């Protein structure tokens, strides 16, 4: 009996992905251009350019400062032997904030500022944690299996480099149907026992 392979992506998610990409690569730049034009008409072209440069300088300084704090918190958590989940989420958010703040435009700078400031970052961290938790609990798998050829505890299946041969000995443990108990079934002969 062959083991089930990785689950295909959910159809609704598959249909949603093109719209997310359209929003990222078409709608967001159009909103940025519109915002730049509106600000330029109100305060003038040179003031707008100066504001963008000042915004990038302040954003770079904030990202550098918060990145250093996050890295130090990550080192402290690893040094104390505890799982640095919060610190890793903060590092990811600071990285995204840095990318947004170095992109020219006021809308991306505001979003980056919300992700990098220690006052507003916990809200984004909670959202990121909820998203990751929901995806992990939903049993989301990688399209070709888990990295390194693992397929989530099943024998066989496809890894990122093609099909994986079933292992002779799988480690016993809980599976989707419950705990696995290794043993041998012995049929006793029917009739009276002496």
Backbone as CSV, one residue per row, in Angstrom:
resi,resn,N_x,N_y,N_z,CA_x,CA_y,CA_z,C_x,C_y,C_z
1,UNK,0.851,-1.183,0.000,0.000,0.000,0.000,0.889,1.235,0.000
2,UNK,0.648,2.106,-0.943,1.516,3.281,-1.034,1.012,4.362,-0.091
3,UNK,1.949,5.132,0.410,1.619,6.189,1.354,1.095,7.388,0.585
4,UNK,0.224,8.168,1.198,-0.302,9.341,0.503,0.801,10.359,0.290
5,UNK,0.764,10.997,-0.866,1.752,12.035,-1.181,1.337,13.352,-0.558
6,UNK,2.075,14.412,-0.862,1.747,15.727,-0.316,0.388,16.200,-0.830
7,UNK,-0.316,16.936,0.028,-1.616,17.458,-0.365,-1.434,18.571,-1.377
8,UNK,-2.272,18.619,-2.432,-2.183,19.746,-3.354,-2.660,21.015,-2.672
9,UNK,-2.225,22.188,-3.152,-2.671,23.429,-2.529,-4.186,23.559,-2.609
10,UNK,-4.750,24.235,-1.613,-6.185,24.441,-1.569,-6.605,25.243,-2.800
11,UNK,-7.723,24.857,-3.500,-8.115,25.554,-4.734,-8.371,27.033,-4.528
12,UNK,-8.944,27.409,-3.359,-9.221,28.830,-3.126,-7.930,29.624,-3.018
13,UNK,-6.922,29.032,-2.338,-5.626,29.701,-2.224,-4.971,29.843,-3.580
14,UNK,-5.131,28.810,-4.425,-4.526,28.838,-5.747,-5.143,29.951,-6.589
15,UNK,-6.442,30.184,-6.433,-7.109,31.247,-7.181,-6.785,32.621,-6.611
16,UNK,-6.465,32.688,-5.323,-6.194,33.965,-4.669,-4.791,34.486,-4.991
17,UNK,-3.836,33.596,-5.236,-2.444,33.991,-5.456,-2.262,34.971,-6.618
18,UNK,-2.872,34.764,-7.800,-2.688,35.750,-8.875,-3.180,37.146,-8.491
19,UNK,-4.263,37.207,-7.717,-4.774,38.520,-7.318,-3.843,39.209,-6.330
20,UNK,-3.223,38.427,-5.453,-2.243,39.006,-4.531,-1.053,39.552,-5.311
21,UNK,-0.590,38.799,-6.304,0.533,39.263,-7.129,0.165,40.508,-7.924
22,UNK,-1.059,40.554,-8.451,-1.506,41.756,-9.165,-1.513,42.946,-8.223
23,UNK,-1.995,42.744,-6.999,-2.020,43.842,-6.026,-0.614,44.316,-5.707
24,UNK,0.328,43.368,-5.547,1.686,43.753,-5.180,2.425,44.469,-6.304
25,UNK,2.280,43.967,-7.527,3.099,44.479,-8.617,2.400,45.502,-9.507
26,UNK,1.082,45.664,-9.373,0.376,46.635,-10.208,-0.303,47.700,-9.352
27,UNK,-1.128,47.271,-8.402,-1.924,48.234,-7.641,-1.056,49.076,-6.714
28,UNK,-0.140,48.432,-5.974,0.694,49.186,-5.021,1.557,50.236,-5.727
29,UNK,2.266,49.911,-6.831,3.009,50.973,-7.521,2.119,52.100,-8.040
30,UNK,0.909,51.772,-8.515,-0.001,52.826,-8.978,-0.425,53.735,-7.831
31,UNK,-0.696,53.134,-6.664,-1.048,53.945,-5.489,0.124,54.825,-5.080
32,UNK,1.352,54.277,-5.135,2.549,55.067,-4.800,2.713,56.246,-5.761
33,UNK,2.543,55.996,-7.058,2.688,57.075,-8.047,1.625,58.142,-7.833
34,UNK,0.388,57.710,-7.596,-0.697,58.662,-7.346,-0.400,59.518,-6.109
35,UNK,0.082,58.862,-5.040,0.397,59.596,-3.810,1.522,60.592,-4.042
36,UNK,2.561,60.173,-4.771,3.678,61.078,-5.060,3.205,62.288,-5.866
37,UNK,2.338,62.067,-6.845,1.825,63.176,-7.659,1.003,64.131,-6.799
38,UNK,0.153,63.587,-5.944,-0.684,64.444,-5.089,0.161,65.255,-4.119
39,UNK,1.154,64.604,-3.490,2.024,65.337,-2.557,2.835,66.383,-3.314
40,UNK,3.329,66.009,-4.507,4.095,66.960,-5.318,3.283,68.167,-5.728
41,UNK,1.996,68.000,-5.999,1.150,69.138,-6.369,0.885,70.049,-5.179
42,UNK,0.882,69.468,-3.983,0.597,70.282,-2.799,1.839,71.023,-2.318
43,UNK,2.978,70.337,-2.200,4.167,70.978,-1.618,5.259,71.272,-2.647
44,UNK,5.117,70.809,-3.866,6.127,71.070,-4.892,7.037,69.863,-5.103
45,UNK,7.649,69.821,-6.297,8.473,68.674,-6.681,9.707,68.548,-5.800
46,UNK,10.431,69.656,-5.586,11.695,69.578,-4.830,11.454,69.236,-3.366
47,UNK,10.382,69.774,-2.793,10.069,69.419,-1.404,9.680,67.946,-1.288
48,UNK,8.989,67.451,-2.308,8.617,66.037,-2.311,9.851,65.154,-2.379
49,UNK,10.796,65.506,-3.264,12.039,64.727,-3.376,12.821,64.805,-2.071
50,UNK,12.905,66.016,-1.487,13.607,66.176,-0.208,12.961,65.364,0.900
51,UNK,11.625,65.332,0.908,10.908,64.555,1.917,11.165,63.063,1.740
52,UNK,11.226,62.583,0.494,11.530,61.174,0.235,12.944,60.816,0.696
53,UNK,13.912,61.721,0.436,15.288,61.458,0.869,15.369,61.448,2.390
54,UNK,14.741,62.429,3.039,14.742,62.482,4.499,14.051,61.249,5.084
55,UNK,12.960,60.856,4.459,12.229,59.675,4.888,13.109,58.424,4.799
56,UNK,13.876,58.299,3.719,14.764,57.140,3.560,15.883,57.147,4.593
57,UNK,16.431,58.329,4.899,17.505,58.424,5.884,16.985,58.029,7.277
58,UNK,15.841,58.592,7.655,15.268,58.253,8.964,14.888,56.775,9.014
59,UNK,14.314,56.270,7.925,13.941,54.858,7.870,15.147,53.946,7.978
60,UNK,16.239,54.288,7.276,17.460,53.486,7.369,18.026,53.468,8.784
61,UNK,17.992,54.634,9.456,18.493,54.702,10.828,17.622,53.858,11.762
62,UNK,16.295,53.941,11.589,15.390,53.158,12.438,15.574,51.660,12.222
63,UNK,15.707,51.252,10.963,15.883,49.826,10.666,17.198,49.328,11.248
64,UNK,18.248,50.147,11.139,19.547,49.746,11.692,19.462,49.599,13.210
65,UNK,18.819,50.548,13.877,18.711,50.509,15.337,17.867,49.320,15.801
66,UNK,16.688,49.148,15.192,15.808,48.061,15.603,16.365,46.702,15.185
67,UNK,17.081,46.652,14.065,17.728,45.407,13.661,18.789,44.980,14.660
68,UNK,19.573,45.954,15.153,20.596,45.639,16.158,19.946,45.152,17.461
69,UNK,18.857,45.793,17.868,18.153,45.360,19.085,17.579,43.955,18.918
70,UNK,17.001,43.703,17.755,16.413,42.388,17.495,17.483,41.311,17.476
71,UNK,18.626,41.617,16.850,19.716,40.645,16.796,20.256,40.348,18.193
72,UNK,20.365,41.373,19.024,20.840,41.167,20.394,19.851,40.333,21.200
73,UNK,18.540,40.590,21.015,17.524,39.790,21.705,17.558,38.343,21.225
74,UNK,17.826,38.142,19.933,17.932,36.787,19.388,19.121,36.046,19.985
75,UNK,20.259,36.728,20.094,21.449,36.113,20.705,21.206,35.776,22.164
76,UNK,20.529,36.667,22.879,20.234,36.413,24.292,19.325,35.194,24.448
77,UNK,18.292,35.106,23.589,17.370,33.968,23.676,18.090,32.661,23.367
78,UNK,18.933,32.658,22.345,19.674,31.448,22.005,20.678,31.091,23.097
79,UNK,21.301,32.111,23.695,22.256,31.866,24.770,21.608,31.287,26.012
80,UNK,20.353,31.654,26.258,19.655,31.125,27.439,19.007,29.771,27.161
81,UNK,19.052,29.319,25.916,18.535,28.000,25.578,17.042,27.931,25.341
82,UNK,16.399,29.065,25.142,14.959,29.018,24.876,14.690,29.278,23.391
83,UNK,13.542,28.835,22.934,13.171,28.985,21.530,12.904,30.457,21.221
84,UNK,13.615,31.057,20.263,13.468,32.499,20.002,12.348,32.806,19.010
85,UNK,11.130,32.363,19.261,10.026,32.563,18.317,9.709,34.042,18.139
86,UNK,9.586,34.752,19.247,9.253,36.182,19.169,10.372,36.955,18.476
87,UNK,11.613,36.624,18.788,12.755,37.325,18.211,12.864,37.073,16.712
88,UNK,12.569,35.837,16.284,12.607,35.523,14.855,11.503,36.270,14.112
89,UNK,10.328,36.360,14.719,9.238,37.120,14.096,9.614,38.587,13.986
90,UNK,10.225,39.144,15.043,10.666,40.542,14.997,11.721,40.751,13.912
91,UNK,12.653,39.805,13.789,13.692,39.933,12.759,13.079,39.926,11.370
92,UNK,12.095,39.061,11.137,11.426,39.024,9.827,10.695,40.328,9.558
93,UNK,10.024,40.864,10.581,9.288,42.113,10.400,10.220,43.290,10.150
94,UNK,11.364,43.335,10.841,12.329,44.411,10.621,12.918,44.316,9.216
95,UNK,13.150,43.100,8.745,13.665,42.913,7.379,12.661,43.410,6.339
96,UNK,11.397,43.059,6.512,10.362,43.528,5.587,10.224,45.044,5.683
97,UNK,10.293,45.586,6.903,10.195,47.036,7.088,11.337,47.753,6.390
98,UNK,12.552,47.200,6.487,13.690,47.810,5.809,13.507,47.833,4.309
99,UNK,12.986,46.750,3.756,12.726,46.705,2.317,11.684,47.742,1.917
100,UNK,10.623,47.848,2.710,9.576,48.820,2.393,10.071,50.256,2.514
101,UNK,10.903,50.525,3.522,11.343,51.903,3.743,12.417,52.339,2.762
102,UNK,13.118,51.398,2.163,14.109,51.767,1.151,13.477,51.882,-0.236
103,UNK,12.238,51.429,-0.379,11.505,51.598,-1.629,10.976,53.020,-1.678
104,UNK,11.222,53.755,-2.773,10.726,55.133,-2.820,9.202,55.182,-2.867
105,UNK,8.636,55.963,-1.995,7.186,56.118,-1.937,6.738,56.314,-0.507
106,UNK,5.636,57.037,-0.356,5.155,57.355,0.981,4.320,56.225,1.588
107,UNK,3.552,55.518,0.767,2.699,54.449,1.292,3.551,53.307,1.840
108,UNK,4.571,52.894,1.078,5.449,51.820,1.560,6.238,52.266,2.782
109,UNK,6.584,53.549,2.849,7.300,54.047,4.025,6.427,54.009,5.277
110,UNK,5.154,54.336,5.131,4.242,54.285,6.287,4.072,52.837,6.754
111,UNK,3.902,51.915,5.798,3.781,50.502,6.174,5.059,50.003,6.855
112,UNK,6.222,50.386,6.301,7.491,50.002,6.910,7.653,50.576,8.301
113,UNK,7.212,51.815,8.475,7.301,52.459,9.789,6.445,51.715,10.816
114,UNK,5.269,51.248,10.400,4.407,50.493,11.317,5.037,49.163,11.717
115,UNK,5.828,48.571,10.803,6.458,47.288,11.112,7.730,47.436,11.940
116,UNK,8.403,48.572,11.831,9.698,48.703,12.503,9.598,49.327,13.895
117,UNK,8.590,50.138,14.134,8.496,50.793,15.442,8.135,49.779,16.526
118,UNK,8.829,49.816,17.675,8.537,48.859,18.744,7.132,48.997,19.314
119,UNK,6.488,50.150,19.100,5.137,50.365,19.636,4.097,49.626,18.791
120,UNK,4.278,49.635,17.461,3.281,49.040,16.565,3.667,47.639,16.081
121,UNK,4.919,47.248,16.243,5.364,45.932,15.764,4.649,44.759,16.437
122,UNK,4.309,44.819,17.744,3.600,43.679,18.350,2.290,43.319,17.642
123,UNK,1.586,44.305,17.097,0.345,44.014,16.377,0.662,43.198,15.124
124,UNK,1.689,43.630,14.379,2.089,42.894,13.183,2.633,41.520,13.551
125,UNK,3.336,41.426,14.682,3.871,40.128,15.122,2.734,39.153,15.427
126,UNK,1.677,39.642,16.086,0.535,38.780,16.372,-0.115,38.289,15.076
127,UNK,-0.220,39.170,14.096,-0.787,38.768,12.811,0.076,37.741,12.109
128,UNK,1.396,37.951,12.132,2.319,36.999,11.506,2.267,35.656,12.223
129,UNK,2.237,35.679,13.556,2.174,34.440,14.325,0.883,33.683,14.045
130,UNK,-0.233,34.409,13.963,-1.516,33.761,13.668,-1.499,33.138,12.280
131,UNK,-0.901,33.829,11.308,-0.835,33.301,9.947,0.007,32.029,9.881
132,UNK,1.189,32.068,10.500,2.072,30.896,10.485,1.431,29.737,11.223
133,UNK,0.816,30.001,12.376,0.173,28.947,13.152,-0.974,28.318,12.368
134,UNK,-1.784,29.147,11.720,-2.906,28.626,10.944,-2.414,27.735,9.804
135,UNK,-1.334,28.144,9.149,-0.819,27.344,8.034,-0.200,26.042,8.524
136,UNK,0.473,26.082,9.674,1.065,24.857,10.202,-0.002,23.894,10.691
137,UNK,-1.020,24.417,11.374,-2.067,23.547,11.892,-2.972,23.006,10.792
138,UNK,-3.039,23.710,9.674,-3.872,23.239,8.565,-3.189,22.116,7.801
139,UNK,-1.952,21.790,8.170,-1.242,20.704,7.506,-0.717,21.099,6.150
140,UNK,-0.403,22.367,5.970,0.135,22.814,4.692,1.470,22.150,4.468
141,UNK,1.655,21.623,3.287,2.911,20.964,2.947,3.543,21.658,1.770
142,UNK,4.824,21.454,1.593,5.522,22.004,0.443,5.084,21.246,-0.804
143,UNK,5.091,21.903,-1.998,4.598,21.244,-3.198,5.310,19.939,-3.515
144,UNK,6.599,19.808,-3.251,7.320,18.576,-3.557,7.667,17.794,-2.319
145,UNK,6.979,17.999,-1.222,7.340,17.354,0.035,8.116,18.341,0.886
146,UNK,8.416,17.946,2.097,9.173,18.826,2.978,10.618,18.887,2.525
147,UNK,11.356,19.958,2.886,12.756,20.046,2.489,13.559,18.868,3.015
148,UNK,14.570,18.490,2.263,15.449,17.407,2.682,14.883,16.046,2.376
149,UNK,13.802,15.974,1.604,13.237,14.685,1.233,12.260,14.128,2.229
150,UNK,11.996,14.807,3.351,11.039,14.300,4.323,9.637,14.507,3.776
151,UNK,8.753,13.628,4.109,7.376,13.764,3.632,6.399,13.752,4.790
152,UNK,6.770,14.276,5.904,5.850,14.387,7.027,5.635,13.093,7.763
153,UNK,6.655,12.221,7.812,6.551,11.011,8.604,6.003,9.827,7.844
154,UNK,5.725,9.969,6.547,5.212,8.850,5.781,6.346,8.218,5.010
155,UNK,6.168,6.969,4.629,7.178,6.329,3.809,6.885,6.635,2.372
156,UNK,7.913,6.709,1.579,7.744,7.004,0.163,7.420,8.464,-0.022
157,UNK,6.810,8.788,-1.160,6.460,10.165,-1.429,7.560,10.849,-2.202
158,UNK,7.312,12.083,-2.570,8.273,12.826,-3.372,8.917,13.898,-2.537
159,UNK,10.195,14.037,-2.647,10.929,15.108,-2.010,11.241,16.171,-3.039
160,UNK,12.003,17.177,-2.685,12.309,18.225,-3.650,13.192,17.744,-4.791
161,UNK,13.842,16.578,-4.652,14.725,16.062,-5.692,14.159,14.804,-6.341
162,UNK,12.864,14.585,-6.248,12.247,13.430,-6.880,11.719,12.453,-5.847
163,UNK,11.290,11.253,-6.306,10.704,10.291,-5.374,11.723,9.796,-4.370
164,UNK,11.235,9.494,-3.176,12.094,8.992,-2.109,11.741,7.538,-1.889
165,UNK,12.758,6.720,-1.770,12.533,5.295,-1.526,12.032,5.107,-0.107
166,UNK,11.112,4.143,0.121,10.639,3.918,1.483,11.760,3.398,2.370
167,UNK,11.753,3.852,3.604,12.761,3.401,4.561,12.341,2.072,5.157
168,UNK,13.341,1.241,5.434,13.043,-0.082,5.986,12.480,0.053,7.400
169,UNK,13.057,0.917,8.194,12.608,1.071,9.577,12.144,2.505,9.777
170,UNK,10.893,2.681,10.079,10.377,3.993,10.454,10.315,4.045,11.968
171,UNK,10.610,5.159,12.516,10.566,5.318,13.966,9.116,5.273,14.426
172,UNK,8.779,4.427,15.395,7.390,4.388,15.840,7.027,5.672,16.563
173,UNK,5.815,6.048,16.423,5.348,7.245,17.093,3.926,7.533,16.686
174,UNK,3.354,8.597,17.203,1.972,8.899,16.868,1.837,9.263,15.400
175,UNK,0.811,8.764,14.788,0.501,9.088,13.408,-0.876,9.704,13.341
176,UNK,-1.418,9.889,12.131,-2.737,10.512,12.029,-3.846,9.644,12.611
177,UNK,-3.643,8.311,12.669,-4.662,7.429,13.216,-4.453,7.149,14.700
178,UNK,-3.416,7.657,15.308,-3.138,7.426,16.712,-1.743,6.858,16.895
179,UNK,-1.401,6.437,18.123,-0.049,5.925,18.349,0.161,4.582,17.648
180,UNK,1.407,4.349,17.241,1.788,3.113,16.568,2.460,2.207,17.582
181,UNK,1.991,0.976,17.694,2.601,0.003,18.592,3.128,-1.129,17.732
182,UNK,4.438,-1.337,17.794,5.027,-2.429,17.024,4.797,-3.739,17.764
183,UNK,4.494,-4.763,17.013,4.256,-6.062,17.632,4.045,-7.122,16.573
184,UNK,3.681,-8.270,17.021,3.471,-9.388,16.117,2.161,-10.049,16.495
185,UNK,1.348,-10.350,15.491,0.075,-11.007,15.729,0.300,-12.510,15.640
186,UNK,-0.092,-13.221,16.675,0.073,-14.680,16.709,-1.323,-15.298,16.740
187,UNK,-1.600,-16.157,15.759,-2.885,-16.875,15.731,-2.776,-18.101,16.618
188,UNK,-3.705,-18.236,17.549,-3.724,-19.420,18.397,-4.630,-20.461,17.757
189,UNK,-4.256,-21.717,17.861,-5.114,-22.771,17.285,-6.409,-22.870,18.068
190,UNK,-7.455,-23.176,17.313,-8.762,-23.292,17.958,-8.859,-24.637,18.702
191,UNK,-9.666,-24.685,19.688,-9.857,-25.924,20.438,-9.471,-25.731,21.880
192,UNK,-9.640,-26.786,22.689,-9.329,-26.662,24.125,-7.825,-26.544,24.339
193,UNK,-7.491,-25.726,25.268,-6.083,-25.570,25.629,-5.759,-26.546,26.748
194,UNK,-4.612,-27.194,26.684,-4.281,-28.181,27.735,-3.951,-27.538,29.046
